[in-house]
């Protein structure tokens, strides 16, 4: 690689880091460095065939696009035009075609690798005081996202059966593994909304290889099955799950550990269709598990009693109160998904092909992880737990400071970044214990009648004066 090419590459990586106000001297500053980005591009054999829309420039534009309130291609290209003008670089065409082609050339694997690396690296560098009893807790939860109604998207991610053809939108099921300590996305899987082996547990089993011995998986009752727990225990992974609604807990039986706390034995059920015979034989015939029950007393919560199942059997090491507090922290996954879908506008994806849908999804997750990195840096610098800092407040602060970070001199960047972190640390999550709100809106919005026939058919009827 020539010195000119190497210098241009370093400059592009530096611009990408400055977009998230990164400086090497910051706490946790080694989470997202130039070597990491270059290594991901080399591992996927990515080569540039465009002197303007290089892979790094395309990556930076894609990240800014998913963070912008206006995520259009025109806005992304206009931002690049403004940056080049401010830097004294030659002008380029405002046409979006070249950038659109560059996005298609950027491999999905690059986005996936960087997302996982940033999430894992931040967790590895996290102070022990941020962990739960010194251990990594990984929260698993799922949701759905929709996308434009194109034949390609419909073939890959069919719409709900309750909707007539031409009236619905393709739906995909998204499963995400979050870090409880730092909030980053550690892994994710995207699949069809309906069909065989498309549920959240099936998607999660595809991610088991990325779990580490000693991890604790925290999830809702949907994941509370004999086989899920047994497969995780084979990897040395503990679980804290809510008891599935089809199982009942009888605290008069088993080994009593205390009030509403006992150890029981589950027998292995018959082999499910998705599991092969060899795997089934390898699993133990019984599981020794701990069940504990606690009351949810604040008004506004949907249930009064919750039974939690765990493989953490020692009551002296982990008390009932510890488990109750940990399971309550599972709600952080709901807040993280809300940050992705609402704050970062990932609930409705914009891409018209499945390949670009997946890239767009990983771009959202990578941008989310980089925002979480900035939040962790602010928390470390100001001695706060990362979960006390507002995600939306961080996004707003980065949006306000990022243009000036691109123009800051190298000697000023550390001081500039420290000021950004200080501003971010002031955006605290409100202390609202046991808050409950009705799921209803007071403001009335103008409404249109629902489209009851495909749009093209409605347009033809409208031209004939027969619609509406």
C-alpha positions as CSV (number, residue, x, y, z in Angstrom):
1,X,0.0,0.0,0.0
2,X,1.4,3.4,-1.0
3,X,2.0,6.2,1.6
4,X,-0.7,8.3,-0.1
5,X,-3.2,5.5,0.1
6,X,-2.3,4.7,3.7
7,X,-2.6,8.4,4.6
8,X,-6.0,8.7,2.9
9,X,-7.2,5.5,4.7
10,X,-6.0,6.9,8.1
11,X,-7.8,10.2,7.4
12,X,-11.0,8.4,6.6
13,X,-10.9,6.3,9.7
14,X,-10.2,9.4,11.8
15,X,-13.2,11.1,10.3
16,X,-15.3,8.0,11.2
17,X,-14.0,8.2,14.8
18,X,-14.6,11.9,15.0
19,X,-18.2,11.4,14.0
20,X,-18.6,9.8,17.4
21,X,-16.2,12.3,19.1
22,X,-13.6,9.7,19.7
23,X,-10.0,10.5,20.9
24,X,-7.4,7.9,21.9
25,X,-6.8,9.7,25.3
26,X,-10.4,9.2,26.4
27,X,-11.4,6.5,28.9
28,X,-12.2,3.3,27.0
29,X,-10.7,5.0,24.0
30,X,-9.4,1.8,22.5
31,X,-12.8,0.3,21.8
32,X,-13.1,1.6,18.2
33,X,-9.6,2.2,16.6
34,X,-8.3,2.4,13.1
35,X,-6.7,-1.1,13.2
36,X,-10.1,-2.6,14.1
37,X,-11.8,-1.1,11.1
38,X,-9.0,-1.9,8.7
39,X,-8.9,-5.5,10.0
40,X,-12.6,-5.9,9.4
41,X,-12.2,-4.6,5.8
42,X,-9.2,-6.9,5.1
43,X,-10.9,-10.0,6.5
44,X,-13.8,-9.5,4.1
45,X,-11.4,-8.7,1.2
46,X,-13.0,-5.3,0.6
47,X,-11.3,-3.2,-2.0
48,X,-12.2,0.3,-3.2
49,X,-13.0,0.9,-6.8
50,X,-14.3,4.5,-6.2
51,X,-12.0,7.4,-5.3
52,X,-14.9,9.2,-3.6
53,X,-17.2,6.6,-2.1
54,X,-14.6,4.4,-0.6
55,X,-15.7,1.6,1.8
56,X,-14.8,3.8,4.8
57,X,-16.6,6.9,3.4
58,X,-19.6,4.7,2.6
59,X,-19.6,3.2,6.1
60,X,-19.5,6.7,7.7
61,X,-22.3,7.9,5.5
62,X,-24.4,4.9,6.3
63,X,-23.9,5.4,10.0
64,X,-24.8,9.1,9.8
65,X,-27.8,8.1,7.7
66,X,-29.3,5.8,10.3
67,X,-28.8,8.4,13.0
68,X,-30.3,11.3,11.1
69,X,-33.9,12.4,11.5
70,X,-34.0,12.5,7.7
71,X,-32.4,9.2,6.6
72,X,-32.8,9.8,2.9
73,X,-30.0,9.2,0.4
74,X,-30.2,12.8,-0.7
75,X,-29.6,14.1,2.8
76,X,-26.6,11.8,3.2
77,X,-25.0,12.9,0.0
78,X,-25.7,16.6,0.8
79,X,-23.9,16.1,4.1
80,X,-20.9,14.8,2.2
81,X,-21.0,17.7,-0.2
82,X,-20.9,20.1,2.8
83,X,-18.0,18.3,4.5
84,X,-15.9,18.3,1.3
85,X,-16.6,22.0,0.7
86,X,-15.6,22.8,4.3
87,X,-12.4,20.8,3.9
88,X,-11.5,22.5,0.6
89,X,-11.9,19.3,-1.4
90,X,-13.2,19.2,-5.0
91,X,-17.0,19.1,-5.5
92,X,-18.9,16.0,-6.5
93,X,-22.2,15.3,-8.1
94,X,-25.3,15.6,-5.9
95,X,-26.8,12.6,-7.6
96,X,-27.4,9.7,-5.2
97,X,-26.8,6.9,-7.7
98,X,-23.1,6.5,-6.9
99,X,-23.7,6.4,-3.2
100,X,-26.5,3.9,-3.6
101,X,-24.2,1.6,-5.6
102,X,-21.4,2.0,-3.0
103,X,-23.8,0.9,-0.2
104,X,-24.6,-2.3,-2.2
105,X,-20.9,-3.0,-2.6
106,X,-20.2,-2.7,1.1
107,X,-20.4,-6.3,2.5
108,X,-22.9,-7.1,5.3
109,X,-20.2,-9.0,7.1
110,X,-18.2,-5.9,7.7
111,X,-21.1,-4.2,9.5
112,X,-21.7,-7.4,11.4
113,X,-18.1,-7.9,12.5
114,X,-17.7,-4.3,13.6
115,X,-21.0,-4.4,15.6
116,X,-19.9,-7.5,17.5
117,X,-16.4,-6.3,18.1
118,X,-17.4,-2.9,19.4
119,X,-20.0,-4.5,21.7
120,X,-17.6,-7.2,23.0
121,X,-14.6,-4.9,23.4
122,X,-16.6,-2.4,25.5
123,X,-17.8,-5.1,27.8
124,X,-14.3,-6.5,28.1
125,X,-12.9,-3.1,29.1
126,X,-15.8,-2.3,31.5
127,X,-14.9,-1.9,35.2
128,X,-15.8,-4.8,37.5
129,X,-18.2,-2.6,39.5
130,X,-20.4,-2.4,36.4
131,X,-20.9,-6.1,36.3
132,X,-23.4,-8.2,38.3
133,X,-21.6,-10.1,41.1
134,X,-18.5,-9.8,38.9
135,X,-20.2,-11.7,36.0
136,X,-21.4,-10.7,32.5
137,X,-25.2,-10.7,32.2
138,X,-26.6,-10.9,28.7
139,X,-30.2,-10.0,28.2
140,X,-32.1,-11.7,25.3
141,X,-35.2,-10.3,23.8
142,X,-37.0,-10.1,20.5
143,X,-39.1,-7.8,18.5
144,X,-40.3,-7.2,14.9
145,X,-39.5,-4.7,12.2
146,X,-41.3,-3.9,9.0
147,X,-40.0,-2.8,5.6
148,X,-41.2,-1.6,2.2
149,X,-43.7,-3.8,0.4
150,X,-41.6,-5.1,-2.5
151,X,-41.7,-8.6,-4.1
152,X,-38.2,-9.3,-3.0
153,X,-38.9,-8.3,0.6
154,X,-42.2,-10.2,0.6
155,X,-40.4,-13.4,-0.6
156,X,-37.8,-13.2,2.2
157,X,-39.9,-11.8,5.0
158,X,-43.6,-12.5,4.4
159,X,-46.2,-10.3,5.9
160,X,-48.7,-11.5,8.6
161,X,-51.4,-13.9,7.4
162,X,-54.1,-11.7,8.9
163,X,-53.4,-9.1,6.2
164,X,-54.6,-9.4,2.6
165,X,-52.0,-9.4,-0.3
166,X,-51.1,-5.8,-1.3
167,X,-52.3,-4.3,2.0
168,X,-49.6,-5.4,4.5
169,X,-45.9,-5.0,4.8
170,X,-43.1,-7.6,5.1
171,X,-42.3,-8.4,8.7
172,X,-39.0,-9.7,10.1
173,X,-38.3,-11.1,13.5
174,X,-35.3,-9.5,15.2
175,X,-33.6,-11.2,18.2
176,X,-31.0,-9.1,20.1
177,X,-28.5,-10.0,22.9
178,X,-27.7,-7.0,25.0
179,X,-25.1,-6.5,27.7
180,X,-26.7,-5.5,31.0
181,X,-23.6,-3.8,32.2
182,X,-22.9,-1.4,29.2
183,X,-26.0,-1.8,27.1
184,X,-24.3,-2.7,23.8
185,X,-25.6,-5.2,21.3
186,X,-23.4,-8.3,21.6
187,X,-25.1,-10.3,18.8
188,X,-28.3,-10.4,16.8
189,X,-30.2,-12.5,14.3
190,X,-32.9,-11.5,11.8
191,X,-35.4,-14.1,10.5
192,X,-38.8,-14.6,9.0
193,X,-41.8,-13.6,11.1
194,X,-43.7,-16.8,10.5
195,X,-43.0,-20.4,9.5
196,X,-41.2,-23.3,11.0
197,X,-38.2,-22.5,13.3
198,X,-38.7,-18.8,13.1
199,X,-39.4,-18.1,16.7
200,X,-37.2,-16.2,19.1
201,X,-35.8,-19.4,20.7
202,X,-34.8,-20.8,17.2
203,X,-33.0,-17.5,16.4
204,X,-31.3,-17.6,19.8
205,X,-30.0,-21.1,19.3
206,X,-28.1,-19.9,16.2
207,X,-26.2,-17.5,18.5
208,X,-25.2,-19.9,21.2
209,X,-21.7,-20.3,19.8
210,X,-21.0,-16.7,20.7
211,X,-21.8,-17.1,24.4
212,X,-18.9,-17.5,26.8
213,X,-18.5,-19.8,29.8
214,X,-19.5,-18.0,32.9
215,X,-22.1,-15.8,31.2
216,X,-25.6,-15.4,32.7
217,X,-28.5,-15.3,30.3
218,X,-31.4,-13.2,31.5
219,X,-34.7,-13.6,29.5
220,X,-38.5,-13.8,29.8
221,X,-40.6,-16.9,30.1
222,X,-40.5,-17.7,26.4
223,X,-37.0,-19.0,26.8
224,X,-37.8,-21.1,29.9
225,X,-37.7,-24.6,28.5
226,X,-35.8,-27.8,29.5
227,X,-33.8,-28.0,26.3
228,X,-32.9,-24.3,26.2
229,X,-31.5,-24.5,29.7
230,X,-29.7,-27.8,29.1
231,X,-28.0,-26.5,25.9
232,X,-26.8,-23.4,27.7
233,X,-25.6,-25.4,30.7
234,X,-23.5,-27.5,28.4
235,X,-21.6,-24.3,27.5
236,X,-21.1,-23.3,31.1
237,X,-23.8,-20.6,30.9
238,X,-26.2,-19.9,33.8
239,X,-29.7,-18.7,33.3
240,X,-32.2,-16.5,35.1
241,X,-35.6,-16.9,33.4
242,X,-39.3,-16.4,34.3
243,X,-41.2,-19.6,34.7
244,X,-43.1,-20.6,31.5
245,X,-46.8,-20.2,31.8
246,X,-47.3,-24.0,31.1
247,X,-45.3,-25.0,34.1
248,X,-46.5,-24.6,37.7
249,X,-44.3,-24.2,40.8
250,X,-45.2,-26.1,43.9
251,X,-43.2,-24.8,46.8
252,X,-44.3,-27.6,49.1
253,X,-42.0,-29.9,47.1
254,X,-38.3,-30.1,46.5
255,X,-35.4,-29.0,48.7
256,X,-36.5,-25.9,50.7
257,X,-34.0,-23.1,50.8
258,X,-36.2,-20.5,52.4
259,X,-39.6,-18.9,52.1
260,X,-40.7,-19.1,48.4
261,X,-37.3,-20.5,47.5
262,X,-36.6,-24.2,46.7
263,X,-34.6,-26.5,44.5
264,X,-36.4,-28.9,42.2
265,X,-35.6,-31.5,39.5
266,X,-37.1,-31.3,36.0
267,X,-37.3,-34.5,33.9
268,X,-36.3,-34.5,30.2
269,X,-39.3,-34.3,27.9
270,X,-39.6,-36.2,24.6
271,X,-37.4,-35.1,21.7
272,X,-38.8,-32.0,19.9
273,X,-38.9,-32.0,16.1
274,X,-36.1,-29.4,15.7
275,X,-33.6,-31.5,17.7
276,X,-31.7,-34.4,16.2
277,X,-31.4,-37.7,18.0
278,X,-27.6,-37.4,18.7
279,X,-28.0,-34.0,20.5
280,X,-31.0,-35.3,22.4
281,X,-29.1,-38.3,23.8
282,X,-26.2,-36.0,24.9
283,X,-28.5,-33.9,27.1
284,X,-29.0,-35.0,30.7
285,X,-32.1,-36.9,31.8
286,X,-32.8,-34.3,34.6
287,X,-32.0,-30.7,35.4
288,X,-31.6,-29.5,39.0
289,X,-33.0,-26.0,39.1
290,X,-33.9,-23.3,41.6
291,X,-37.3,-21.7,41.7
292,X,-38.1,-18.6,43.7
293,X,-41.2,-16.5,43.9
294,X,-41.5,-12.8,44.7
295,X,-44.3,-10.3,44.8
296,X,-44.7,-7.2,42.6
297,X,-46.4,-4.7,44.9
298,X,-46.3,-1.3,43.1
299,X,-49.7,-0.5,41.4
300,X,-49.7,-0.3,37.6
301,X,-47.8,-3.6,37.0
302,X,-49.6,-6.3,35.1
303,X,-48.8,-9.2,37.5
304,X,-48.6,-9.5,41.2
305,X,-46.5,-12.7,41.5
306,X,-43.5,-13.8,39.5
307,X,-41.7,-17.1,39.7
308,X,-38.1,-17.1,38.5
309,X,-36.1,-20.2,37.4
310,X,-32.3,-20.2,37.7
311,X,-29.3,-22.4,37.6
312,X,-27.7,-20.3,40.4
313,X,-28.4,-22.8,43.2
314,X,-26.4,-21.4,46.2
315,X,-28.7,-19.1,48.3
316,X,-25.7,-17.7,50.2
317,X,-24.0,-16.6,47.0
318,X,-27.1,-15.3,45.3
319,X,-30.1,-14.4,47.5
320,X,-33.8,-14.2,46.6
321,X,-33.5,-10.4,46.7
322,X,-30.5,-10.5,44.3
323,X,-32.5,-12.6,41.8
324,X,-35.6,-10.4,42.1
325,X,-33.5,-7.3,41.4
326,X,-31.7,-9.0,38.5
327,X,-34.9,-10.2,36.9
328,X,-36.4,-6.7,37.2
329,X,-33.4,-5.4,35.3
330,X,-34.6,-7.5,32.4
331,X,-36.8,-4.5,31.5
332,X,-33.6,-2.8,30.3
333,X,-33.9,-4.9,27.2
334,X,-37.3,-3.4,26.5
335,X,-35.8,0.1,26.9
336,X,-32.9,-0.8,24.6
337,X,-35.2,-2.0,21.9
338,X,-37.2,1.2,22.3
339,X,-34.0,3.2,21.8
340,X,-33.3,1.2,18.6
341,X,-36.8,1.3,17.2
342,X,-38.0,4.8,18.3
343,X,-35.0,7.0,19.0
344,X,-33.0,5.5,16.0
345,X,-36.1,4.9,13.8
346,X,-35.4,1.2,13.2
347,X,-39.0,0.1,13.6
348,X,-39.6,0.7,9.8
349,X,-36.7,-0.1,7.6
350,X,-36.4,1.7,4.3
351,X,-34.5,-0.7,2.1
352,X,-36.2,-2.4,-0.9
353,X,-34.2,-5.6,-1.0
354,X,-33.5,-8.2,1.7
355,X,-29.7,-7.8,1.3
356,X,-30.0,-4.0,2.0
357,X,-32.5,-4.6,4.8
358,X,-29.9,-6.7,6.6
359,X,-27.2,-4.1,6.0
360,X,-29.5,-1.4,7.3
361,X,-30.3,-3.4,10.4
362,X,-26.6,-4.0,11.1
363,X,-25.8,-0.3,10.5
364,X,-28.4,0.6,13.1
365,X,-26.9,-1.8,15.6
366,X,-23.3,-0.6,14.9
367,X,-24.3,3.1,15.3
368,X,-26.2,2.1,18.5
369,X,-23.1,0.4,19.9
370,X,-20.9,3.4,19.1
371,X,-23.4,5.6,20.9
372,X,-23.3,3.2,23.9
373,X,-19.5,3.5,23.8
374,X,-19.6,7.3,24.1
375,X,-22.1,6.8,27.0
376,X,-19.7,4.4,28.7
377,X,-16.8,6.9,28.3
378,X,-18.9,9.6,29.9
379,X,-19.9,7.3,32.7
380,X,-16.3,6.3,33.3
381,X,-15.0,9.9,33.2
382,X,-17.7,11.1,35.7
383,X,-18.0,8.0,37.9
384,X,-21.5,7.0,36.9
385,X,-23.2,3.7,36.0
386,X,-23.7,3.7,32.2
387,X,-27.4,2.9,32.6
388,X,-28.0,6.3,34.4
389,X,-27.2,8.3,31.3
390,X,-30.0,9.1,28.8
391,X,-29.6,7.4,25.4
392,X,-31.7,10.0,23.6
393,X,-29.8,12.8,25.4
394,X,-26.6,11.3,24.1
395,X,-27.9,11.1,20.5
396,X,-29.0,14.7,20.7
397,X,-25.6,15.9,22.1
398,X,-23.6,14.0,19.5
399,X,-25.8,15.4,16.7
400,X,-25.1,18.9,18.0
401,X,-21.3,18.5,18.5
402,X,-20.3,16.1,15.6
403,X,-20.0,18.7,12.8
404,X,-17.6,20.7,15.0
405,X,-15.6,17.6,15.9
406,X,-14.9,17.0,12.2
407,X,-13.3,20.5,12.0
408,X,-11.4,20.5,15.4
409,X,-7.6,20.5,15.2
410,X,-5.8,17.4,16.3
411,X,-4.4,19.1,19.4
412,X,-7.9,20.3,20.4
413,X,-9.7,17.0,20.0
414,X,-9.0,15.6,23.5
415,X,-10.3,18.8,25.2
416,X,-13.2,19.0,22.8
417,X,-14.2,15.3,23.4
418,X,-14.0,15.7,27.2
419,X,-16.4,18.6,27.0
420,X,-18.8,16.5,24.9
421,X,-18.6,13.7,27.5
422,X,-19.3,16.2,30.3
423,X,-22.4,17.4,28.5
424,X,-23.5,13.8,27.9
425,X,-23.0,12.9,31.6
426,X,-25.5,15.7,32.6
427,X,-28.3,13.9,30.7
428,X,-29.4,11.5,33.4
429,X,-32.3,9.1,33.3
430,X,-35.0,10.3,35.6
431,X,-35.3,8.6,38.9
432,X,-38.9,7.3,38.5
433,X,-39.2,4.1,40.5
434,X,-42.3,2.0,39.8
435,X,-43.6,4.6,37.2
436,X,-46.7,3.4,35.4
437,X,-48.5,5.2,32.5
438,X,-51.6,4.3,30.5
439,X,-50.9,3.2,27.0
440,X,-53.1,5.9,25.5
441,X,-52.6,9.2,23.7
442,X,-54.3,12.4,24.7
443,X,-53.6,14.4,21.5
444,X,-56.0,13.7,18.6
445,X,-54.3,13.4,15.2
446,X,-55.9,13.6,11.8
447,X,-56.7,10.2,10.5
448,X,-57.2,8.8,7.1
449,X,-59.4,5.7,6.3
450,X,-57.5,2.4,6.0
451,X,-56.4,1.3,2.5
452,X,-58.6,-1.7,1.8
453,X,-57.4,-2.6,-1.7
454,X,-53.8,-2.6,-3.1
455,X,-52.5,0.9,-3.9
456,X,-52.4,0.5,-7.6
457,X,-55.9,-0.7,-7.7
458,X,-57.0,2.2,-5.5
459,X,-55.2,4.7,-7.9
460,X,-57.0,3.2,-10.9
461,X,-60.4,3.5,-9.1
462,X,-59.5,7.1,-8.1
463,X,-58.9,8.0,-11.7
464,X,-62.3,6.6,-12.6
465,X,-63.9,8.6,-9.7
466,X,-65.0,5.3,-8.0
467,X,-62.8,5.4,-4.9
468,X,-63.3,7.3,-1.7
